[in-house]
Amino acid sequence: MEYSNAFGRVLALDLGKRRIGLAVSDELGITAQGLPTLERTTIREDLARLSQLISEQDISLILMGNPLH
């Protein structure tokens, strides 16, 4: 049986007012590992850091959590 992840690596975001929780899947999409929390500053800087992370980790899909607070 062959497994194929059509999306590649997934970056999961848990957005908060002060911090952004991050996790990234493995190349097969089977497991995910937490990454250091991103302390929010400005929208421009937050997006620049996320863009850098997306490039470094070769992310092909972003999954955003539904904020509850």
N, CA, C and O atoms as a DFTB+ gen file, in Angstrom:
276 C
 N C O
     1  1       0.839      -1.174       0.000
     2  2       0.000       0.000       0.000
     3  2       0.886       1.241       0.000
     4  3       1.778       1.369       0.838
     5  1       0.647       2.134      -0.918
     6  2       1.455       3.339      -1.057
     7  2       0.678       4.547      -0.571
     8  3      -0.500       4.706      -0.892
     9  1       1.343       5.409       0.211
    10  2       0.718       6.619       0.736
    11  2       1.280       7.822      -0.005
    12  3       2.492       7.940      -0.183
    13  1       0.391       8.716      -0.435
    14  2       0.836       9.922      -1.117
    15  2       0.124      11.124      -0.529
    16  3      -1.106      11.174      -0.510
    17  1       0.889      12.092      -0.051
    18  2       0.319      13.331       0.461
    19  2       0.329      14.345      -0.667
    20  3       1.391      14.827      -1.061
    21  1      -0.835      14.670      -1.185
    22  2      -0.944      15.569      -2.331
    23  2      -0.547      16.994      -1.975
    24  3      -0.230      17.782      -2.866
    25  1      -0.559      17.340      -0.698
    26  2      -0.290      18.715      -0.309
    27  2       1.161      18.993       0.044
    28  3       1.606      20.131      -0.104
    29  1       1.905      18.024       0.493
    30  2       3.259      18.271       0.981
    31  2       3.208      18.659       2.451
    32  3       2.302      18.242       3.173
    33  1       4.176      19.458       2.900
    34  2       4.245      19.855       4.312
    35  2       3.164      20.872       4.634
    36  3       2.860      21.761       3.839
    37  1       2.593      20.718       5.823
    38  2       1.512      21.593       6.279
    39  2       2.010      22.429       7.450
    40  3       2.651      21.908       8.363
    41  1       1.716      23.718       7.422
    42  2       1.998      24.619       8.536
    43  2       0.667      24.936       9.215
    44  3      -0.242      25.477       8.586
    45  1       0.558      24.599      10.497
    46  2      -0.650      24.888      11.262
    47  2      -0.415      26.127      12.120
    48  3       0.604      26.241      12.801
    49  1      -1.371      27.053      12.078
    50  2      -1.282      28.291      12.838
    51  2      -2.404      28.350      13.854
    52  3      -3.553      28.039      13.541
    53  1      -2.071      28.750      15.071
    54  2      -3.062      29.001      16.114
    55  2      -2.931      30.479      16.456
    56  3      -2.065      30.868      17.240
    57  1      -3.799      31.301      15.861
    58  2      -3.671      32.751      15.969
    59  2      -4.236      33.276      17.279
    60  3      -5.346      32.930      17.684
    61  1      -3.449      34.115      17.924
    62  2      -3.883      34.820      19.124
    63  2      -3.533      36.287      18.980
    64  3      -2.839      36.675      18.039
    65  1      -4.005      37.100      19.901
    66  2      -3.734      38.540      19.832
    67  2      -2.278      38.867      20.101
    68  3      -1.747      39.832      19.553
    69  1      -1.618      38.065      20.950
    70  2      -0.228      38.335      21.327
    71  2       0.778      37.350      20.759
    72  3       1.954      37.676      20.597
    73  1       0.312      36.142      20.455
    74  2       1.212      35.101      19.971
    75  2       0.544      34.284      18.867
    76  3      -0.679      34.269      18.727
    77  1       1.390      33.602      18.085
    78  2       0.920      32.671      17.065
    79  2       1.578      31.334      17.354
    80  3       2.802      31.211      17.309
    81  1       0.760      30.333      17.650
    82  2       1.268      28.982      17.837
    83  2       1.530      28.352      16.477
    84  3       0.760      28.552      15.537
    85  1       2.612      27.594      16.372
    86  2       3.025      27.028      15.094
    87  2       3.313      25.533      15.223
    88  3       3.842      25.074      16.236
    89  1       2.958      24.789      14.187
    90  2       3.330      23.379      14.084
    91  2       3.496      23.062      12.608
    92  3       2.817      23.644      11.762
    93  1       4.395      22.145      12.300
    94  2       4.648      21.772      10.910
    95  2       4.637      20.244      10.800
    96  3       5.144      19.535      11.669
    97  1       4.047      19.765       9.713
    98  2       3.984      18.317       9.500
    99  2       5.282      17.818       8.894
   100  3       6.092      18.594       8.386
   101  1       5.463      16.508       8.957
   102  2       6.590      15.904       8.255
   103  2       6.255      15.859       6.760
   104  3       5.149      16.216       6.355
   105  1       7.210      15.421       5.956
   106  2       7.027      15.408       4.505
   107  2       5.904      14.489       4.056
   108  3       5.302      14.710       3.006
   109  1       5.618      13.460       4.843
   110  2       4.558      12.515       4.492
   111  2       3.197      12.933       5.022
   112  3       2.183      12.331       4.671
   113  1       3.166      13.958       5.865
   114  2       1.901      14.415       6.423
   115  2       1.342      13.497       7.485
   116  3       0.138      13.504       7.741
   117  1       2.207      12.699       8.115
   118  2       1.751      11.729       9.109
   119  2       1.811      12.314      10.517
   120  3       0.882      12.139      11.305
   121  1       2.900      13.006      10.832
   122  2       3.060      13.583      12.164
   123  2       3.308      15.081      12.061
   124  3       3.637      15.598      10.993
   125  1       3.149      15.763      13.175
   126  2       3.436      17.198      13.241
   127  2       4.266      17.485      14.477
   128  3       4.124      16.826      15.506
   129  1       5.119      18.461      14.362
   130  2       5.968      18.886      15.468
   131  2       5.692      20.361      15.754
   132  3       5.592      21.179      14.840
   133  1       5.571      20.678      17.036
   134  2       5.404      22.068      17.429
   135  2       6.679      22.851      17.178
   136  3       7.784      22.322      17.300
   137  1       6.515      24.103      16.829
   138  2       7.632      25.018      16.641
   139  2       7.557      26.089      17.724
   140  3       6.518      26.241      18.366
   141  1       8.636      26.832      17.935
   142  2       8.573      27.911      18.925
   143  2       7.451      28.900      18.590
   144  3       7.202      29.218      17.427
   145  1       6.794      29.367      19.633
   146  2       5.698      30.322      19.472
   147  2       6.235      31.634      18.908
   148  3       7.313      32.097      19.280
   149  1       5.467      32.209      18.016
   150  2       5.837      33.481      17.398
   151  2       5.184      34.615      18.188
   152  3       3.958      34.702      18.249
   153  1       5.993      35.475      18.786
   154  2       5.465      36.645      19.492
   155  2       5.081      37.690      18.444
   156  3       5.905      38.074      17.613
   157  1       3.836      38.144      18.487
   158  2       3.357      39.085      17.481
   159  2       3.916      40.476      17.725
   160  3       4.085      40.903      18.867
   161  1       4.199      41.174      16.635
   162  2       4.669      42.559      16.717
   163  2       3.741      43.411      15.847
   164  3       2.721      43.910      16.323
   165  1       4.097      43.573      14.579
   166  2       3.234      44.262      13.622
   167  2       2.805      43.251      12.562
   168  3       3.447      42.216      12.383
   169  1       1.731      43.557      11.872
   170  2       1.261      42.645      10.824
   171  2       2.354      42.424       9.792
   172  3       2.579      41.297       9.351
   173  1       3.033      43.498       9.406
   174  2       4.092      43.394       8.401
   175  2       5.215      42.466       8.864
   176  3       5.667      41.615       8.098
   177  1       5.666      42.621      10.108
   178  2       6.743      41.773      10.623
   179  2       6.260      40.331      10.829
   180  3       7.002      39.386      10.558
   181  1       5.037      40.163      11.301
   182  2       4.487      38.817      11.473
   183  2       4.452      38.085      10.138
   184  3       4.872      36.930      10.051
   185  1       3.956      38.748       9.097
   186  2       3.880      38.126       7.774
   187  2       5.264      37.836       7.207
   188  3       5.461      36.819       6.543
   189  1       6.221      38.719       7.462
   190  2       7.590      38.493       6.980
   191  2       8.183      37.251       7.641
   192  3       8.837      36.452       6.972
   193  1       7.965      37.079       8.946
   194  2       8.500      35.908       9.641
   195  2       7.801      34.631       9.193
   196  3       8.440      33.590       9.043
   197  1       6.483      34.708       8.978
   198  2       5.765      33.534       8.474
   199  2       6.220      33.183       7.062
   200  3       6.366      32.007       6.731
   201  1       6.443      34.188       6.236
   202  2       6.927      33.954       4.873
   203  2       8.287      33.268       4.889
   204  3       8.534      32.351       4.105
   205  1       9.159      33.706       5.771
   206  2      10.478      33.083       5.894
   207  2      10.349      31.623       6.331
   208  3      11.026      30.746       5.794
   209  1       9.481      31.371       7.299
   210  2       9.255      30.006       7.776
   211  2       8.694      29.123       6.667
   212  3       9.098      27.969       6.528
   213  1       7.769      29.658       5.881
   214  2       7.175      28.912       4.771
   215  2       8.246      28.518       3.761
   216  3       8.240      27.394       3.258
   217  1       9.159      29.425       3.464
   218  2      10.247      29.123       2.526
   219  2      11.224      28.105       3.106
   220  3      11.621      27.158       2.427
   221  1      11.605      28.305       4.360
   222  2      12.587      27.416       4.996
   223  2      12.065      25.984       5.125
   224  3      12.817      25.028       4.933
   225  1      10.800      25.837       5.445
   226  2      10.228      24.515       5.701
   227  2       9.580      23.900       4.464
   228  3       9.067      22.783       4.533
   229  1       9.594      24.600       3.345
   230  2       8.993      24.116       2.092
   231  2       7.512      23.766       2.292
   232  3       7.067      22.669       1.954
   233  1       6.770      24.717       2.846
   234  2       5.350      24.540       3.161
   235  2       4.521      24.677       1.890
   236  3       4.760      25.566       1.072
   237  1       3.544      23.785       1.735
   238  2       2.663      23.872       0.571
   239  2       1.204      24.088       0.955
   240  3       0.365      24.315       0.083
   241  1       0.885      24.021       2.265
   242  2      -0.485      24.246       2.718
   243  2      -0.443      24.861       4.111
   244  3       0.329      24.426       4.967
   245  1      -1.285      25.882       4.336
   246  2      -1.387      26.510       5.651
   247  2      -2.761      26.200       6.217
   248  3      -3.779      26.377       5.549
   249  1      -2.773      25.734       7.455
   250  2      -4.009      25.390       8.152
   251  2      -4.144      26.321       9.343
   252  3      -3.261      26.368      10.200
   253  1      -5.248      27.066       9.402
   254  2      -5.452      28.016      10.502
   255  2      -6.506      27.487      11.455
   256  3      -7.578      27.043      11.042
   257  1      -6.177      27.543      12.747
   258  2      -7.126      27.135      13.767
   259  2      -8.222      28.183      13.927
   260  3      -8.067      29.329      13.506
   261  1      -9.311      27.782      14.530
   262  2     -10.433      28.674      14.791
   263  2     -10.242      29.291      16.182
   264  3     -10.407      28.603      17.189
   265  1      -9.893      30.598      16.246
   266  2      -9.634      31.202      17.561
   267  2     -10.886      31.191      18.433
   268  3     -11.981      31.513      17.970
   269  1     -10.714      30.821      19.685
   270  2     -11.830      30.781      20.615
   271  2     -11.825      31.970      21.571
   272  3     -12.856      32.290      22.163
   273  1     -10.682      32.623      21.729
   274  2     -10.593      33.758      22.669
   275  2     -10.125      34.979      21.942
   276  3      -9.982      36.041      22.548
